[in-house]
C-alpha cells in the first residue's frame, strides 16, 4: 500500500529529449566540440509528457587536437546525469585508427569506450562499454504524489558492456546488432525539492530516501 512503491510498480520510466553537437575547427589541427542535451524524464506516458515540470540539462565541452588523419584526441569537462545524479566530471576523447591494421578505438571516457575492428568499408565490429542513465521525476502519471512523496526522483544508471556489429545498407544508412551485459549501477530515490538539483560529487554521503539493489 506504500504510494511510492505503487507508482514505481504501475508506471514506466520515459524520456523525451533533444540533443545537438557543435563542432568548431580552430585551425588545421585544433578544434572545439560541444554536446548539449535537454531531457524530460519521469513516470509518464507520451500523451501526458507536458505535465512534467523538470528538465535535465547536460553539456560537454572539449578542446581537441587532430595531429593526423588517424588520430584525434581531446580533454574537457561535462555536466552529466549518466551516473544517475548530477555530477561534473572531466572527460577524455581519443579516436584512433591504425594505418596498417583493421584495429582502432572510439573513446569518450567516462561515457563510453570501444575497440573497433573494420572488416571492410561496409562492416565493422565494436567491443566496449557505455555508462547510461538519468534522473526521473516520480509522480507524473495522471496524479501527483502527496507530501512527502511529491519531490522524489529516481537516480537510474547502468554500466553496459557490449559487443556491436554494424553494417552499411546504402549511403549513410546503417543497421546495428548489439549483445551485452547490463550492470545496474544505481536505482536509488532522492528528494529534489522544487526540482533544484544538486551533486554529491561521487564522495559525499548524503542519505538517499530509498536505496535499491537490482540484479544485473
C-alpha positions in Angstrom: 0.0 0.0 0.0 3.0 2.3 0.0 2.3 5.1 -2.5 6.0 5.3 -3.7 6.1 1.5 -4.4 2.7 1.7 -6.1 3.8 4.4 -8.6 7.1 2.6 -9.3 5.2 -0.7 -9.9 2.4 0.8 -12.0 4.3 3.3 -14.3 7.1 3.2 -16.8 10.1 5.5 -16.8 10.1 7.6 -20.0 12.5 10.2 -21.6 11.7 12.8 -24.2 14.8 14.7 -25.2 16.6 16.9 -27.7 20.4 16.9 -28.2 22.9 18.6 -30.5 26.6 18.5 -31.3 28.5 21.6 -32.3 31.9 21.2 -34.0 34.1 24.3 -34.4 37.6 23.9 -36.2 40.1 26.5 -34.8 42.7 25.8 -37.4 44.0 22.8 -39.4 44.7 20.7 -36.2 42.8 22.1 -33.3 39.0 22.1 -32.7 36.3 22.6 -30.1 33.5 20.1 -29.6 30.3 20.9 -27.6 27.5 18.5 -26.9 24.2 19.7 -25.3 21.1 17.8 -24.3 17.8 18.6 -22.6 15.7 15.6 -21.3 12.3 15.5 -19.7 12.3 12.4 -17.6 9.5 10.8 -15.4 7.0 8.0 -14.9 4.7 9.4 -17.6 3.3 8.2 -20.9 3.9 10.3 -24.1 0.5 11.9 -24.3 0.9 13.4 -20.8 4.5 14.4 -21.1 3.6 18.1 -20.9 2.8 17.6 -17.2 6.4 17.0 -16.3 7.9 20.2 -15.0 11.5 19.0 -14.5 14.0 19.2 -17.4 17.5 17.8 -17.1 20.2 19.8 -19.0 23.5 18.2 -19.8 26.5 19.7 -21.6 30.0 18.6 -22.5 32.8 20.9 -23.8 36.0 19.5 -25.3 39.2 21.1 -26.7 40.8 18.7 -29.1 43.6 18.1 -31.5 43.8 16.2 -34.7 47.5 15.6 -35.4 46.8 13.2 -38.3 44.1 11.5 -40.3 44.4 8.5 -38.0 44.3 10.2 -34.6 42.0 12.6 -32.7 42.2 13.4 -29.0 40.8 16.0 -26.6 40.1 16.9 -23.0 37.2 18.7 -21.4 34.5 18.8 -18.7 30.9 17.6 -18.6 27.8 18.3 -16.6 26.1 14.9 -16.7 23.4 12.7 -15.2 24.8 9.4 -16.7 25.6 8.2 -13.1 22.0 9.0 -12.1 22.5 12.1 -10.1 24.0 15.3 -11.4 27.8 15.5 -11.5 30.7 17.5 -13.0 33.3 15.2 -14.4 36.5 15.5 -16.6 36.3 13.8 -20.0 38.8 12.4 -22.4 38.3 12.0 -26.1 40.5 9.5 -28.0 39.7 8.3 -31.5 42.4 6.3 -33.3 42.7 4.2 -36.4 45.7 2.0 -37.1 47.1 2.9 -40.6 48.4 -0.7 -41.1 45.8 -2.9 -39.3 42.0 -3.1 -39.1 42.0 -2.0 -35.4 41.0 1.3 -33.9 39.4 3.0 -30.9 36.4 5.3 -30.3 36.6 6.6 -26.7 34.7 9.4 -24.9 35.6 8.5 -21.3 33.8 8.0 -18.9 30.6 8.0 -21.0 31.7 5.2 -23.4 34.7 3.5 -24.9 35.0 0.9 -27.7 37.7 -1.0 -29.6 36.8 -1.2 -33.3 37.6 -3.9 -35.9 37.0 -3.0 -39.5 36.3 -5.9 -41.8 35.7 -3.7 -44.8 34.0 -0.4 -45.7 30.6 -1.9 -45.1 31.2 -4.0 -41.9 32.6 -3.0 -38.5 32.6 -4.7 -35.1 32.9 -2.9 -31.7 33.6 -4.2 -28.2 33.4 -1.9 -25.1 31.2 -0.2 -22.6 28.7 2.7 -22.2 27.6 4.4 -19.0 23.9 5.4 -19.4 21.5 6.9 -17.0 19.4 9.9 -15.9 17.3 11.3 -13.1 13.5 10.7 -13.3 10.8 12.6 -11.5 8.3 10.3 -9.9 4.5 11.0 -9.6 3.7 12.4 -13.1 1.2 9.7 -14.3 -2.3 11.3 -14.0 -1.7 12.4 -10.5 0.7 13.9 -8.1 2.0 12.0 -5.1 1.0 13.6 -1.8 3.6 15.1 0.5 6.3 14.0 1.5 6.5 12.0 -1.8 5.9 14.9 -4.2 9.5 15.9 -4.8 11.2 12.5 -5.4 13.4 11.4 -8.3 14.8 8.0 -9.3 18.6 8.2 -9.9 18.9 5.4 -12.6 22.2 4.4 -14.1 23.5 1.4 -16.0 27.0 0.3 -17.0 26.6 -1.6 -20.3 29.4 -3.9 -21.6 28.5 -4.9 -25.1 29.5 -6.3 -28.5 28.2 -4.4 -31.5 28.2 -5.2 -35.2 27.4 -2.5 -37.8 26.7 -2.9 -41.5 26.1 -0.3 -44.1 22.9 -0.7 -46.1 23.2 2.2 -48.6 24.8 5.6 -48.3 24.6 6.9 -44.7 22.0 4.3 -43.7 23.4 1.6 -41.4 22.0 -1.2 -39.2 23.4 -2.4 -35.9 23.1 -5.5 -33.8 24.1 -5.4 -30.1 24.5 -8.0 -27.3 25.9 -7.5 -23.9 25.5 -7.4 -20.1 24.0 -4.5 -18.1 25.2 -3.8 -14.6 22.7 -1.8 -12.5 25.0 0.9 -11.1 22.2 2.9 -9.4 18.4 2.9 -8.9 18.1 5.0 -5.7 15.4 7.5 -4.8 16.4 11.1 -4.0 14.5 14.1 -2.7 14.9 17.1 -5.0 12.8 20.0 -3.5 11.5 22.3 -6.2 13.4 20.4 -8.9 16.6 22.2 -8.0 19.2 19.5 -8.5 22.4 19.0 -6.5 25.6 16.9 -6.7 27.3 14.6 -4.3 30.4 14.5 -6.5 30.6 10.7 -6.0 32.1 11.2 -2.5 29.5 12.9 -0.3 27.5 10.6 1.9 24.1 12.4 1.9 21.5 9.8 2.6 19.0 8.7 -0.1 15.3 8.5 0.6 15.4 4.9 -0.6 18.3 2.7 -1.7 17.5 -0.2 -4.1 19.6 -3.2 -5.2 18.6 -4.6 -8.6 20.0 -7.6 -10.3 22.1 -7.3 -13.5 
